[in-house]
Amino acid sequence: MKILYFLCTKRNKMILYDACPCCGQKNIASVLSAEDFTVSHEGFEIWECSDCTARFTQNVPDINGIGPYYQSENYISHSDTKEGIINKLYHLVRNRTLIQKRNTIKKFTGTSKGSILDVGCGTGAFLHTMQQAGWEITGFEPDETARQKAKELYQLNLESPEKLFSLPAKSFDAITLWHVLEHVHDLHNYIKRLKELLKPGGKLFIAVPNYTSYDAKVYKQCWAAYDVPRHLYHFSPASMHKLLSIHEMHMVETKPMWFDSFYVSMLSEKYMTGKSNILNAFVIGAISNFKAIFNKEKCSSVIYIASS
């Protein structure tokens, strides 16, 4: 099936979309403006496609200009910081979520010891968990500081993502992107390449925030998972199904990420009010999860498990 590519023009290293980067259709319009609360405090418009319902950040820096927007000690996936109550709570639950991810990989690949590629692996905690479980690991991480931290913490030798396209086809039982796909400039070529790298029967695991969740509706432009401009795309379940279908991939299962609603709500409270408001964040996160019990594709973040 022919892939639908989006059209964009670059002006002063900024990307201006005139078609949806997910499905390629031109029925797009602005829906809100969000602030970069982490680094620059600039405002960025978020647009939505009325065909596939994907949202995307408009006028974002291109791949050569996005780097400075990641330079913050508060960017936890790169720094592994434990400063502040929110980051401390994040680390308290991380060990449990790492085990849950490991068990999910084993269940859906049908193997207890296989080969895994983790794209955008940050400081390497997940890959370290898989290595300890006996898996053959490969990891790509664009940030040099995070790669150095992975070496220091876990003795992992992570590679730069440019090598993704030089790997031999059909190499991996599992490929994981934990909150990574929303950062990738070359969206369609990445999906195409990841599909090529899967072994027959291999599984692709994509975890992304879900803007159709209850917590997203409550916090609106202050919803922390918009994370502009680092998040280039803001997926709904419908848009993720569409993206994978364009590449002739089969959706095997979707799984909720229950802890994300609480973490995102805590950050969102801080962005909206200037205070942590942990109790209120917990209530919003709990309501969001309760609604997702009846429809897991309403969870704050969703894992999409696909195969070719």
Disulfide bonds with the S-S distance in Angstrom:
none
